């Protein structure tokens, strides 16, 4: 996966709540609305299908904005393992969205 794609998806994870709010506000063009709806559906399906540890990682890092060390401590794994889990999740998300 290209680094730009990875960074884009990670940014979308950090701003997931804001993205959902954009959908609710209805201030998007039809094209934007369609893409964001697809992103949200793909994320929700993937999130609901992964192991509880990956869910916790996503919640702590991207929704609660915790630093990697705090996430690693909560999961009782190393930061490197956190990075690997994150990469797996983002890779799967990119695949579901047809970005790779």
Phi, psi and omega in degrees: 000141177292147181300322180298322178294316178300312181295323178299312182293323177296320177297320178297323177295317179298331185249025184303314180298319178294323179296315178296325178294322177301320178297316181293325182287336178069030182259017184258157171289166180299320179294315178298316181301314181298314181294316182293321175300319178295317178300313182296316179299315180297315179299311183300316179298314181294313181303318182287347183257352185268166179298153182300330178294321178291321176301315180296319177302312180298315180299310184292314186283313189263329180267320180263355176059036179284149176290159183304321181297321177295320178296314180300316179298317180296326180270352182059043177224173180281163176298322179300318178295324176298315179300320180294316178298319178300314181298319178298315180297313182293323177299315179295321178295316178300319179296315179298329181272357180072027182269353176227000000 
